[in-house]
């Protein structure tokens, strides 16, 4: 319990996965901002297209997909 709390405090700078901070200008970006191309719409910072970024961009899609899946297969 105590260990969990300490870890959460250490991660306090981690932005919730619903948004990401642009390293170039510090603007908060939503997944939809990077959906069409992985560039910051404010400063044109080019994000490295890695697995973490893909997860971030796809996270709303995946959440929707999982919700549909649960509705279609409630026993899963
Ligand atoms: Zn930016």
PDB file of the backbone (N, CA, C, O) and the ligand in Angstrom, with CONECT records:
HET     ZN  A 101       1
ATOM      1  N   UNK A   1       0.836  -1.210   0.000  1.00  0.00           N
ATOM      2  CA  UNK A   1       0.000   0.000   0.000  1.00  0.00           C
ATOM      3  C   UNK A   1       0.868   1.256   0.000  1.00  0.00           C
ATOM      4  O   UNK A   1       0.680   2.157  -0.818  1.00  0.00           O
ATOM      5  N   UNK A   2       1.820   1.300   0.930  1.00  0.00           N
ATOM      6  CA  UNK A   2       2.707   2.465   0.991  1.00  0.00           C
ATOM      7  C   UNK A   2       3.560   2.568  -0.271  1.00  0.00           C
ATOM      8  O   UNK A   2       3.815   3.660  -0.777  1.00  0.00           O
ATOM      9  N   UNK A   3       3.994   1.416  -0.766  1.00  0.00           N
ATOM     10  CA  UNK A   3       4.842   1.416  -1.964  1.00  0.00           C
ATOM     11  C   UNK A   3       4.064   1.960  -3.159  1.00  0.00           C
ATOM     12  O   UNK A   3       4.595   2.740  -3.949  1.00  0.00           O
ATOM     13  N   UNK A   4       2.808   1.548  -3.286  1.00  0.00           N
ATOM     14  CA  UNK A   4       1.965   2.029  -4.371  1.00  0.00           C
ATOM     15  C   UNK A   4       1.837   3.550  -4.337  1.00  0.00           C
ATOM     16  O   UNK A   4       1.935   4.216  -5.368  1.00  0.00           O
ATOM     17  N   UNK A   5       1.621   4.077  -3.166  1.00  0.00           N
ATOM     18  CA  UNK A   5       1.435   5.529  -3.043  1.00  0.00           C
ATOM     19  C   UNK A   5       2.711   6.274  -3.437  1.00  0.00           C
ATOM     20  O   UNK A   5       2.661   7.314  -4.095  1.00  0.00           O
ATOM     21  N   UNK A   6       3.859   5.720  -3.021  1.00  0.00           N
ATOM     22  CA  UNK A   6       5.125   6.361  -3.363  1.00  0.00           C
ATOM     23  C   UNK A   6       5.320   6.374  -4.879  1.00  0.00           C
ATOM     24  O   UNK A   6       5.768   7.371  -5.446  1.00  0.00           O
ATOM     25  N   UNK A   7       4.981   5.269  -5.524  1.00  0.00           N
ATOM     26  CA  UNK A   7       5.143   5.198  -6.971  1.00  0.00           C
ATOM     27  C   UNK A   7       4.248   6.216  -7.664  1.00  0.00           C
ATOM     28  O   UNK A   7       4.645   6.837  -8.650  1.00  0.00           O
ATOM     29  N   UNK A   8       3.044   6.379  -7.145  1.00  0.00           N
ATOM     30  CA  UNK A   8       2.140   7.354  -7.761  1.00  0.00           C
ATOM     31  C   UNK A   8       2.708   8.766  -7.645  1.00  0.00           C
ATOM     32  O   UNK A   8       2.588   9.572  -8.567  1.00  0.00           O
ATOM     33  N   UNK A   9       3.315   9.046  -6.527  1.00  0.00           N
ATOM     34  CA  UNK A   9       3.888  10.380  -6.350  1.00  0.00           C
ATOM     35  C   UNK A   9       5.070  10.598  -7.286  1.00  0.00           C
ATOM     36  O   UNK A   9       5.274  11.700  -7.797  1.00  0.00           O
ATOM     37  N   UNK A  10       5.837   9.552  -7.505  1.00  0.00           N
ATOM     38  CA  UNK A  10       6.967   9.671  -8.418  1.00  0.00           C
ATOM     39  C   UNK A  10       6.492   9.918  -9.847  1.00  0.00           C
ATOM     40  O   UNK A  10       7.197  10.539 -10.643  1.00  0.00           O
ATOM     41  N   UNK A  11       5.305   9.433 -10.166  1.00  0.00           N
ATOM     42  CA  UNK A  11       4.786   9.560 -11.522  1.00  0.00           C
ATOM     43  C   UNK A  11       3.917  10.795 -11.699  1.00  0.00           C
ATOM     44  O   UNK A  11       3.140  10.885 -12.650  1.00  0.00           O
ATOM     45  N   UNK A  12       4.046  11.736 -10.790  1.00  0.00           N
ATOM     46  CA  UNK A  12       3.110  12.859 -10.779  1.00  0.00           C
ATOM     47  C   UNK A  12       3.232  13.718 -12.035  1.00  0.00           C
ATOM     48  O   UNK A  12       2.282  14.401 -12.418  1.00  0.00           O
ATOM     49  N   UNK A  13       4.405  13.682 -12.680  1.00  0.00           N
ATOM     50  CA  UNK A  13       4.580  14.494 -13.885  1.00  0.00           C
ATOM     51  C   UNK A  13       4.037  13.796 -15.125  1.00  0.00           C
ATOM     52  O   UNK A  13       3.956  14.401 -16.194  1.00  0.00           O
ATOM     53  N   UNK A  14       3.669  12.539 -14.988  1.00  0.00           N
ATOM     54  CA  UNK A  14       3.144  11.808 -16.146  1.00  0.00           C
ATOM     55  C   UNK A  14       1.752  12.328 -16.479  1.00  0.00           C
ATOM     56  O   UNK A  14       0.861  12.367 -15.631  1.00  0.00           O
ATOM     57  N   UNK A  15       1.594  12.719 -17.717  1.00  0.00           N
ATOM     58  CA  UNK A  15       0.321  13.274 -18.165  1.00  0.00           C
ATOM     59  C   UNK A  15      -0.662  12.120 -18.364  1.00  0.00           C
ATOM     60  O   UNK A  15      -0.280  11.056 -18.853  1.00  0.00           O
ATOM     61  N   UNK A  16      -1.923  12.325 -17.989  1.00  0.00           N
ATOM     62  CA  UNK A  16      -2.915  11.290 -18.274  1.00  0.00           C
ATOM     63  C   UNK A  16      -2.929  10.930 -19.747  1.00  0.00           C
ATOM     64  O   UNK A  16      -2.650  11.770 -20.602  1.00  0.00           O
ATOM     65  N   UNK A  17      -3.252   9.696 -20.038  1.00  0.00           N
ATOM     66  CA  UNK A  17      -3.134   9.211 -21.415  1.00  0.00           C
ATOM     67  C   UNK A  17      -4.146   9.847 -22.358  1.00  0.00           C
ATOM     68  O   UNK A  17      -4.077   9.627 -23.568  1.00  0.00           O
ATOM     69  N   UNK A  18      -5.073  10.621 -21.838  1.00  0.00           N
ATOM     70  CA  UNK A  18      -6.027  11.278 -22.728  1.00  0.00           C
ATOM     71  C   UNK A  18      -5.399  12.488 -23.403  1.00  0.00           C
ATOM     72  O   UNK A  18      -5.971  13.023 -24.352  1.00  0.00           O
ATOM     73  N   UNK A  19      -4.238  12.930 -22.935  1.00  0.00           N
ATOM     74  CA  UNK A  19      -3.564  14.035 -23.594  1.00  0.00           C
ATOM     75  C   UNK A  19      -2.052  13.873 -23.440  1.00  0.00           C
ATOM     76  O   UNK A  19      -1.566  13.126 -22.591  1.00  0.00           O
ATOM     77  N   UNK A  20      -1.329  14.600 -24.291  1.00  0.00           N
ATOM     78  CA  UNK A  20       0.125  14.494 -24.287  1.00  0.00           C
ATOM     79  C   UNK A  20       0.675  15.913 -24.375  1.00  0.00           C
ATOM     80  O   UNK A  20       0.093  16.775 -25.034  1.00  0.00           O
ATOM     81  N   UNK A  21       1.798  16.147 -23.705  1.00  0.00           N
ATOM     82  CA  UNK A  21       2.412  17.470 -23.770  1.00  0.00           C
ATOM     83  C   UNK A  21       3.406  17.504 -24.925  1.00  0.00           C
ATOM     84  O   UNK A  21       4.262  16.628 -25.048  1.00  0.00           O
ATOM     85  N   UNK A  22       3.281  18.515 -25.759  1.00  0.00           N
ATOM     86  CA  UNK A  22       4.228  18.663 -26.855  1.00  0.00           C
ATOM     87  C   UNK A  22       5.585  19.062 -26.292  1.00  0.00           C
ATOM     88  O   UNK A  22       5.681  20.050 -25.563  1.00  0.00           O
ATOM     89  N   UNK A  23       6.642  18.307 -26.618  1.00  0.00           N
ATOM     90  CA  UNK A  23       7.977  18.671 -26.143  1.00  0.00           C
ATOM     91  C   UNK A  23       8.462  19.986 -26.741  1.00  0.00           C
ATOM     92  O   UNK A  23       9.340  20.640 -26.178  1.00  0.00           O
ATOM     93  N   UNK A  24       7.896  20.373 -27.875  1.00  0.00           N
ATOM     94  CA  UNK A  24       8.340  21.587 -28.543  1.00  0.00           C
ATOM     95  C   UNK A  24       7.781  22.846 -27.921  1.00  0.00           C
ATOM     96  O   UNK A  24       8.520  23.796 -27.664  1.00  0.00           O
ATOM     97  N   UNK A  25       6.466  22.864 -27.672  1.00  0.00           N
ATOM     98  CA  UNK A  25       5.842  24.103 -27.209  1.00  0.00           C
ATOM     99  C   UNK A  25       5.074  23.926 -25.904  1.00  0.00           C
ATOM    100  O   UNK A  25       4.608  24.912 -25.332  1.00  0.00           O
ATOM    101  N   UNK A  26       4.931  22.690 -25.419  1.00  0.00           N
ATOM    102  CA  UNK A  26       4.275  22.471 -24.148  1.00  0.00           C
ATOM    103  C   UNK A  26       2.760  22.489 -24.217  1.00  0.00           C
ATOM    104  O   UNK A  26       2.091  22.421 -23.185  1.00  0.00           O
ATOM    105  N   UNK A  27       2.208  22.580 -25.424  1.00  0.00           N
ATOM    106  CA  UNK A  27       0.759  22.538 -25.560  1.00  0.00           C
ATOM    107  C   UNK A  27       0.247  21.136 -25.260  1.00  0.00           C
ATOM    108  O   UNK A  27       0.918  20.141 -25.532  1.00  0.00           O
ATOM    109  N   UNK A  28      -0.949  21.079 -24.696  1.00  0.00           N
ATOM    110  CA  UNK A  28      -1.570  19.782 -24.470  1.00  0.00           C
ATOM    111  C   UNK A  28      -2.250  19.340 -25.754  1.00  0.00           C
ATOM    112  O   UNK A  28      -3.082  20.062 -26.304  1.00  0.00           O
ATOM    113  N   UNK A  29      -1.896  18.159 -26.227  1.00  0.00           N
ATOM    114  CA  UNK A  29      -2.458  17.655 -27.468  1.00  0.00           C
ATOM    115  C   UNK A  29      -3.353  16.458 -27.177  1.00  0.00           C
ATOM    116  O   UNK A  29      -3.052  15.638 -26.310  1.00  0.00           O
ATOM    117  N   UNK A  30      -4.435  16.372 -27.900  1.00  0.00           N
ATOM    118  CA  UNK A  30      -5.338  15.230 -27.812  1.00  0.00           C
ATOM    119  C   UNK A  30      -4.927  14.208 -28.878  1.00  0.00           C
ATOM    120  O   UNK A  30      -4.268  14.552 -29.859  1.00  0.00           O
ATOM    121  N   UNK A  31      -5.322  12.959 -28.672  1.00  0.00           N
ATOM    122  CA  UNK A  31      -4.998  11.938 -29.688  1.00  0.00           C
ATOM    123  C   UNK A  31      -5.440  12.354 -31.079  1.00  0.00           C
ATOM    124  O   UNK A  31      -4.746  12.077 -32.057  1.00  0.00           O
ATOM    125  N   UNK A  32      -6.597  13.021 -31.183  1.00  0.00           N
ATOM    126  CA  UNK A  32      -7.114  13.394 -32.505  1.00  0.00           C
ATOM    127  C   UNK A  32      -6.173  14.380 -33.207  1.00  0.00           C
ATOM    128  O   UNK A  32      -6.126  14.423 -34.436  1.00  0.00           O
ATOM    129  N   UNK A  33      -5.421  15.176 -32.423  1.00  0.00           N
ATOM    130  CA  UNK A  33      -4.489  16.134 -33.025  1.00  0.00           C
ATOM    131  C   UNK A  33      -3.380  15.424 -33.796  1.00  0.00           C
ATOM    132  O   UNK A  33      -2.837  15.961 -34.762  1.00  0.00           O
ATOM    133  N   UNK A  34      -3.054  14.211 -33.357  1.00  0.00           N
ATOM    134  CA  UNK A  34      -1.939  13.487 -33.968  1.00  0.00           C
ATOM    135  C   UNK A  34      -2.418  12.344 -34.841  1.00  0.00           C
ATOM    136  O   UNK A  34      -1.621  11.552 -35.345  1.00  0.00           O
ATOM    137  N   UNK A  35      -3.739  12.266 -35.014  1.00  0.00           N
ATOM    138  CA  UNK A  35      -4.293  11.120 -35.718  1.00  0.00           C
ATOM    139  C   UNK A  35      -3.891  11.122 -37.190  1.00  0.00           C
ATOM    140  O   UNK A  35      -3.451  10.102 -37.721  1.00  0.00           O
ATOM    141  N   UNK A  36      -4.043  12.271 -37.847  1.00  0.00           N
ATOM    142  CA  UNK A  36      -3.773  12.313 -39.284  1.00  0.00           C
ATOM    143  C   UNK A  36      -2.272  12.314 -39.555  1.00  0.00           C
ATOM    144  O   UNK A  36      -1.808  11.623 -40.462  1.00  0.00           O
ATOM    145  N   UNK A  37      -1.508  13.082 -38.778  1.00  0.00           N
ATOM    146  CA  UNK A  37      -0.055  13.028 -38.906  1.00  0.00           C
ATOM    147  C   UNK A  37       0.560  13.375 -37.558  1.00  0.00           C
ATOM    148  O   UNK A  37       0.032  14.217 -36.832  1.00  0.00           O
ATOM    149  N   UNK A  38       1.674  12.732 -37.218  1.00  0.00           N
ATOM    150  CA  UNK A  38       2.248  12.898 -35.880  1.00  0.00           C
ATOM    151  C   UNK A  38       3.043  14.192 -35.728  1.00  0.00           C
ATOM    152  O   UNK A  38       4.231  14.170 -35.407  1.00  0.00           O
ATOM    153  N   UNK A  39       2.372  15.315 -35.961  1.00  0.00           N
ATOM    154  CA  UNK A  39       3.014  16.618 -35.808  1.00  0.00           C
ATOM    155  C   UNK A  39       2.164  17.491 -34.911  1.00  0.00           C
ATOM    156  O   UNK A  39       0.935  17.422 -34.931  1.00  0.00           O
ATOM    157  N   UNK A  40       2.843  18.321 -34.118  1.00  0.00           N
ATOM    158  CA  UNK A  40       2.126  19.265 -33.275  1.00  0.00           C
ATOM    159  C   UNK A  40       1.468  20.323 -34.151  1.00  0.00           C
ATOM    160  O   UNK A  40       2.152  20.948 -34.963  1.00  0.00           O
ATOM    161  N   UNK A  41       0.144  20.548 -34.011  1.00  0.00           N
ATOM    162  CA  UNK A  41      -0.526  21.558 -34.836  1.00  0.00           C
ATOM    163  C   UNK A  41      -0.127  22.981 -34.451  1.00  0.00           C
ATOM    164  O   UNK A  41      -0.418  23.919 -35.193  1.00  0.00           O
ATOM    165  N   UNK A  42       0.528  23.158 -33.314  1.00  0.00           N
ATOM    166  CA  UNK A  42       0.882  24.503 -32.845  1.00  0.00           C
ATOM    167  C   UNK A  42       2.282  24.919 -33.300  1.00  0.00           C
ATOM    168  O   UNK A  42       2.485  26.033 -33.782  1.00  0.00           O
ATOM    169  N   UNK A  43       3.253  23.998 -33.137  1.00  0.00           N
ATOM    170  CA  UNK A  43       4.631  24.390 -33.436  1.00  0.00           C
ATOM    171  C   UNK A  43       5.262  23.493 -34.501  1.00  0.00           C
ATOM    172  O   UNK A  43       6.435  23.659 -34.837  1.00  0.00           O
ATOM    173  N   UNK A  44       4.476  22.530 -35.039  1.00  0.00           N
ATOM    174  CA  UNK A  44       4.972  21.654 -36.099  1.00  0.00           C
ATOM    175  C   UNK A  44       6.054  20.705 -35.612  1.00  0.00           C
ATOM    176  O   UNK A  44       6.817  20.159 -36.409  1.00  0.00           O
ATOM    177  N   UNK A  45       6.116  20.511 -34.296  1.00  0.00           N
ATOM    178  CA  UNK A  45       7.057  19.529 -33.766  1.00  0.00           C
ATOM    179  C   UNK A  45       6.696  18.165 -34.316  1.00  0.00           C
ATOM    180  O   UNK A  45       5.528  17.777 -34.301  1.00  0.00           O
ATOM    181  N   UNK A  46       7.686  17.435 -34.801  1.00  0.00           N
ATOM    182  CA  UNK A  46       7.428  16.119 -35.364  1.00  0.00           C
ATOM    183  C   UNK A  46       7.668  15.052 -34.307  1.00  0.00           C
ATOM    184  O   UNK A  46       8.787  14.883 -33.822  1.00  0.00           O
ATOM    185  N   UNK A  47       6.611  14.338 -33.957  1.00  0.00           N
ATOM    186  CA  UNK A  47       6.730  13.285 -32.960  1.00  0.00           C
ATOM    187  C   UNK A  47       7.354  12.046 -33.588  1.00  0.00           C
ATOM    188  O   UNK A  47       7.123  11.728 -34.755  1.00  0.00           O
ATOM    189  N   UNK A  48       8.147  11.361 -32.779  1.00  0.00           N
ATOM    190  CA  UNK A  48       8.674  10.082 -33.229  1.00  0.00           C
ATOM    191  C   UNK A  48       7.537   9.072 -33.218  1.00  0.00           C
ATOM    192  O   UNK A  48       6.873   8.882 -32.200  1.00  0.00           O
ATOM    193  N   UNK A  49       7.324   8.440 -34.334  1.00  0.00           N
ATOM    194  CA  UNK A  49       6.214   7.508 -34.443  1.00  0.00           C
ATOM    195  C   UNK A  49       6.632   6.161 -33.872  1.00  0.00           C
ATOM    196  O   UNK A  49       7.060   5.274 -34.609  1.00  0.00           O
ATOM    197  N   UNK A  50       6.507   6.010 -32.554  1.00  0.00           N
ATOM    198  CA  UNK A  50       6.866   4.746 -31.929  1.00  0.00           C
ATOM    199  C   UNK A  50       5.612   4.076 -31.361  1.00  0.00           C
ATOM    200  O   UNK A  50       4.499   4.577 -31.524  1.00  0.00           O
ATOM    201  N   UNK A  51       5.806   2.964 -30.708  1.00  0.00           N
ATOM    202  CA  UNK A  51       4.667   2.199 -30.209  1.00  0.00           C
ATOM    203  C   UNK A  51       3.877   3.001 -29.175  1.00  0.00           C
ATOM    204  O   UNK A  51       2.648   2.946 -29.142  1.00  0.00           O
ATOM    205  N   UNK A  52       4.594   3.742 -28.336  1.00  0.00           N
ATOM    206  CA  UNK A  52       3.906   4.503 -27.294  1.00  0.00           C
ATOM    207  C   UNK A  52       3.007   5.571 -27.910  1.00  0.00           C
ATOM    208  O   UNK A  52       1.888   5.794 -27.450  1.00  0.00           O
ATOM    209  N   UNK A  53       3.508   6.230 -28.956  1.00  0.00           N
ATOM    210  CA  UNK A  53       2.706   7.258 -29.614  1.00  0.00           C
ATOM    211  C   UNK A  53       1.495   6.626 -30.307  1.00  0.00           C
ATOM    212  O   UNK A  53       0.390   7.167 -30.274  1.00  0.00           O
ATOM    213  N   UNK A  54       1.725   5.491 -30.920  1.00  0.00           N
ATOM    214  CA  UNK A  54       0.607   4.809 -31.573  1.00  0.00           C
ATOM    215  C   UNK A  54      -0.455   4.421 -30.552  1.00  0.00           C
ATOM    216  O   UNK A  54      -1.651   4.562 -30.805  1.00  0.00           O
ATOM    217  N   UNK A  55      -0.011   3.933 -29.400  1.00  0.00           N
ATOM    218  CA  UNK A  55      -0.958   3.592 -28.344  1.00  0.00           C
ATOM    219  C   UNK A  55      -1.763   4.814 -27.951  1.00  0.00           C
ATOM    220  O   UNK A  55      -2.978   4.747 -27.761  1.00  0.00           O
ATOM    221  N   UNK A  56      -1.051   5.950 -27.833  1.00  0.00           N
ATOM    222  CA  UNK A  56      -1.719   7.177 -27.417  1.00  0.00           C
ATOM    223  C   UNK A  56      -2.743   7.613 -28.445  1.00  0.00           C
ATOM    224  O   UNK A  56      -3.877   7.948 -28.101  1.00  0.00           O
ATOM    225  N   UNK A  57      -2.342   7.609 -29.703  1.00  0.00           N
ATOM    226  CA  UNK A  57      -3.248   8.061 -30.762  1.00  0.00           C
ATOM    227  C   UNK A  57      -4.441   7.119 -30.882  1.00  0.00           C
ATOM    228  O   UNK A  57      -5.571   7.546 -31.120  1.00  0.00           O
ATOM    229  N   UNK A  58      -4.166   5.834 -30.712  1.00  0.00           N
ATOM    230  CA  UNK A  58      -5.226   4.848 -30.897  1.00  0.00           C
ATOM    231  C   UNK A  58      -6.044   4.612 -29.639  1.00  0.00           C
ATOM    232  O   UNK A  58      -7.061   3.920 -29.680  1.00  0.00           O
ATOM    233  N   UNK A  59      -5.608   5.186 -28.515  1.00  0.00           N
ATOM    234  CA  UNK A  59      -6.271   4.845 -27.261  1.00  0.00           C
ATOM    235  C   UNK A  59      -7.789   5.107 -27.267  1.00  0.00           C
ATOM    236  O   UNK A  59      -8.538   4.284 -26.741  1.00  0.00           O
ATOM    237  N   UNK A  60      -8.266   6.222 -27.843  1.00  0.00           N
ATOM    238  CA  UNK A  60      -9.723   6.407 -27.878  1.00  0.00           C
ATOM    239  C   UNK A  60     -10.392   5.356 -28.753  1.00  0.00           C
ATOM    240  O   UNK A  60     -11.488   4.884 -28.449  1.00  0.00           O
ATOM    241  N   UNK A  61      -9.721   4.996 -29.841  1.00  0.00           N
ATOM    242  CA  UNK A  61     -10.272   3.982 -30.735  1.00  0.00           C
ATOM    243  C   UNK A  61     -10.351   2.639 -30.012  1.00  0.00           C
ATOM    244  O   UNK A  61     -11.352   1.927 -30.089  1.00  0.00           O
ATOM    245  N   UNK A  62      -9.261   2.315 -29.308  1.00  0.00           N
ATOM    246  CA  UNK A  62      -9.210   1.036 -28.606  1.00  0.00           C
ATOM    247  C   UNK A  62     -10.263   0.990 -27.505  1.00  0.00           C
ATOM    248  O   UNK A  62     -10.919  -0.032 -27.305  1.00  0.00           O
ATOM    249  N   UNK A  63     -10.420   2.115 -26.787  1.00  0.00           N
ATOM    250  CA  UNK A  63     -11.431   2.142 -25.726  1.00  0.00           C
ATOM    251  C   UNK A  63     -12.819   1.916 -26.305  1.00  0.00           C
ATOM    252  O   UNK A  63     -13.620   1.166 -25.747  1.00  0.00           O
ATOM    253  N   UNK A  64     -13.102   2.577 -27.444  1.00  0.00           N
ATOM    254  CA  UNK A  64     -14.404   2.420 -28.072  1.00  0.00           C
ATOM    255  C   UNK A  64     -14.595   0.960 -28.511  1.00  0.00           C
ATOM    256  O   UNK A  64     -15.654   0.361 -28.328  1.00  0.00           O
ATOM    257  N   UNK A  65     -13.536   0.426 -29.090  1.00  0.00           N
ATOM    258  CA  UNK A  65     -13.565  -0.936 -29.592  1.00  0.00           C
ATOM    259  C   UNK A  65     -13.814  -1.928 -28.453  1.00  0.00           C
ATOM    260  O   UNK A  65     -14.615  -2.854 -28.577  1.00  0.00           O
ATOM    261  N   UNK A  66     -13.107  -1.709 -27.343  1.00  0.00           N
ATOM    262  CA  UNK A  66     -13.276  -2.597 -26.198  1.00  0.00           C
ATOM    263  C   UNK A  66     -14.692  -2.511 -25.643  1.00  0.00           C
ATOM    264  O   UNK A  66     -15.269  -3.515 -25.225  1.00  0.00           O
ATOM    265  N   UNK A  67     -15.249  -1.292 -25.645  1.00  0.00           N
ATOM    266  CA  UNK A  67     -16.602  -1.111 -25.132  1.00  0.00           C
ATOM    267  C   UNK A  67     -17.593  -1.867 -26.027  1.00  0.00           C
ATOM    268  O   UNK A  67     -18.499  -2.544 -25.541  1.00  0.00           O
ATOM    269  N   UNK A  68     -17.400  -1.736 -27.337  1.00  0.00           N
ATOM    270  CA  UNK A  68     -18.259  -2.468 -28.269  1.00  0.00           C
ATOM    271  C   UNK A  68     -18.130  -3.967 -28.045  1.00  0.00           C
ATOM    272  O   UNK A  68     -19.118  -4.701 -28.049  1.00  0.00           O
ATOM    273  N   UNK A  69     -16.896  -4.402 -27.853  1.00  0.00           N
ATOM    274  CA  UNK A  69     -16.648  -5.813 -27.643  1.00  0.00           C
ATOM    275  C   UNK A  69     -17.380  -6.307 -26.403  1.00  0.00           C
ATOM    276  O   UNK A  69     -17.990  -7.376 -26.411  1.00  0.00           O
ATOM    277  N   UNK A  70     -17.311  -5.515 -25.340  1.00  0.00           N
ATOM    278  CA  UNK A  70     -17.973  -5.917 -24.103  1.00  0.00           C
ATOM    279  C   UNK A  70     -19.487  -5.936 -24.266  1.00  0.00           C
ATOM    280  O   UNK A  70     -20.181  -6.749 -23.656  1.00  0.00           O
ATOM    281  N   UNK A  71     -19.995  -5.018 -25.110  1.00  0.00           N
ATOM    282  CA  UNK A  71     -21.439  -5.004 -25.328  1.00  0.00           C
ATOM    283  C   UNK A  71     -21.868  -6.209 -26.146  1.00  0.00           C
ATOM    284  O   UNK A  71     -22.929  -6.790 -25.917  1.00  0.00           O
ATOM    285  N   UNK A  72     -21.022  -6.574 -27.107  1.00  0.00           N
ATOM    286  CA  UNK A  72     -21.368  -7.702 -27.955  1.00  0.00           C
ATOM    287  C   UNK A  72     -21.149  -9.037 -27.254  1.00  0.00           C
ATOM    288  O   UNK A  72     -21.873 -10.006 -27.481  1.00  0.00           O
ATOM    289  N   UNK A  73     -20.128  -9.062 -26.393  1.00  0.00           N
ATOM    290  CA  UNK A  73     -19.801 -10.305 -25.696  1.00  0.00           C
ATOM    291  C   UNK A  73     -19.717 -10.015 -24.193  1.00  0.00           C
ATOM    292  O   UNK A  73     -18.622  -9.965 -23.631  1.00  0.00           O
ATOM    293  N   UNK A  74     -20.850  -9.828 -23.553  1.00  0.00           N
ATOM    294  CA  UNK A  74     -20.817  -9.381 -22.151  1.00  0.00           C
ATOM    295  C   UNK A  74     -20.191 -10.396 -21.214  1.00  0.00           C
ATOM    296  O   UNK A  74     -19.816 -10.046 -20.095  1.00  0.00           O
ATOM    297  N   UNK A  75     -20.070 -11.626 -21.635  1.00  0.00           N
ATOM    298  CA  UNK A  75     -19.520 -12.638 -20.731  1.00  0.00           C
ATOM    299  C   UNK A  75     -18.012 -12.763 -20.829  1.00  0.00           C
ATOM    300  O   UNK A  75     -17.410 -13.524 -20.071  1.00  0.00           O
ATOM    301  N   UNK A  76     -17.385 -12.032 -21.748  1.00  0.00           N
ATOM    302  CA  UNK A  76     -15.940 -12.119 -21.901  1.00  0.00           C
ATOM    303  C   UNK A  76     -15.223 -11.433 -20.752  1.00  0.00           C
ATOM    304  O   UNK A  76     -13.993 -11.409 -20.718  1.00  0.00           O
TER     305      UNK A  76
HETATM  306 ZN    ZN A 101       4.098  21.962 -30.175  1.00  0.00          ZN
END
